[in-house]
């Protein structure tokens, strides 16, 4: 009987450890938290200064808001959204947020075109000192914009964005999809660099508005270097809807 109780206790302990994300220490002293599912991701994504390291693909079921300094290391894995729901996305409101070595896909790509959405979005109400760093990203099947930056600073490097989405495949009408959107509706200044990024398939049949691989709006300052933009309606568009003129 005692032996059975000991075995039961050991098994219970194993089950507890199986659902707790593993935390290690990086050489720079920051915490590295291994996450294997969305619940662990959501619970730890605002751990100040930590690196979240994916150990499996995860699927988001609701919007996640980040307002602390954190690194999301996909470790070669994917973050999926909800392809019929544009309200599920990564919203950045503050801190320095680094997103690297990850595939991001299926964020509203099957839904009707919806304004004000991005799979990764630095909101216009975000802190003026917010910084987004993206490196080694692969992105596809999203709604409206892959990366939408409306406040702070950013660096997007060594990434690939395919703007073709599920809706374009199934119903080629009013598909307004853009790779990177900078400065739209911004209250704060926006400034950053896009370097060594490949963007394809930013094509639209939307009658009132064109789509672009990169679109820069009023007041934003953007440096573009070594990028490849192919098979698009417009490659780079600077302030094609507002009187103010951004710098590029």
Buried (B, 14 or more C-beta within 10 A) or exposed (E): EEEEEEEEEEEEEEEEEEEEBEEEEEEEEBBBBBBBBBEBBBEBBBBEBBBBBBBEBBBBBEBBBBBBBBBBBBBEBBBBBBBBBBEBBBBBBBBBBBBBBBBBBBBBBBBEBEEBBBBBBBBBEBBEEBBBBBBBBBBBBBBBBBBBBBBBBBBBBBBBBBBBBBBBEEEEEBBBBBBBBBBBBBEBEBBBBBBBBBBBBBBBEBEEEBBBBBBBBBBBBBEBEEBEBEEBBBBBBBBEEEEEEBEB
